[in-house]
């Protein structure tokens, strides 16, 4: 591992949490150079919904490359892009009665967020954007400005202008209606809140600690946006593409956002980011917003195969079933170890186990890795163990991974008890 210490920037992060050399990956299993296998409950931060080296995706990529297909084409017309767009419309938009134009913004989710914010401001002629407490939208300058986490937001390297933060659902407790608060702030011309061009929100705040917006809250937010002529942007980068069971995380609420940002799993494991927008909002001049890698044809190929999973309800039903398995088991873990004072929340196949004791979740994540499970932390204080397995993980592997979490927590608590007993002996 010395080559990384010697030559790679200190900014590297996940390599510190999972300090081995990975060599192979398949489905939900990562294998290091020593042959040790790890169950993956991280899935590339939600990029690998269809698993590592999905056979159908791999086969399509090999066939495309062997045929001499275009790999890099900026935003020129290619067969790969045509097939992706057709599949997206036929498989996703039309069955859901959605009418969106598609902008290929670049390789990462933050590119899609930047495009959405820029377009919204241009259309409405207003500079302010409303974002929410604990939200995460990316780390380029515009996206970072609407991200709440203070670890990333530092006065020395970010402009905080033209963004107003409002409380997310239940942020101020279950009895406080934060939508009513937002409406009051917008309605009062002396509140100090400028009417924004757009509101940007995650229906499930993944990095923020797996905080879930209720259907009622999202419906209220959509109503406020219509009332005040504000564009509603749903950031579905991490929890879209099936993570919550439906393809889009907002489907269950019945709302239809003005814009949607997509990335991560939409490229079938390869870099791809999209901005979906109502057709009347497509007011760009040709070439007004560009990017060298906005035409990733290999991602179009992989993404087209990934979209095939949504031709029927099979994957959605599988996610719903495995969601029940995860929820039930995590509830039992929380009850089994009352000393943790743990709480469980989640939707589909994203769950969080929140443990208030500072530093304990990080210790659990580290020990889980030693025991053969890759799982990360989330939340403002890394107080949430975040469960994000591939959607295609089989039930046996899912349960095995949950077993590792259970046994790891038990082992850590037992060790703490022994240390405490020795201290008072």
PyMOL commands that set and color helices and strands:
alter all, ss='L'
color gray80, all
select helices_A, chain A and resi 2-7+14-17+43-46+55-66+79-96+109-124+141-145+178-187+215-227+251-253+264-267+279-281+297-310+314-336+338-340+360-370+395-423
alter helices_A, ss='H'
color red, helices_A
select strands_A, chain A and resi 22-26+29-32+37-40+100-106+129-132+163-166+198-201+204-205+211-212+231-235+259-262+273-278+343-347+350-354+373-374+376-378+384-387
alter strands_A, ss='S'
color yellow, strands_A
deselect
rebuild
show_as cartoon
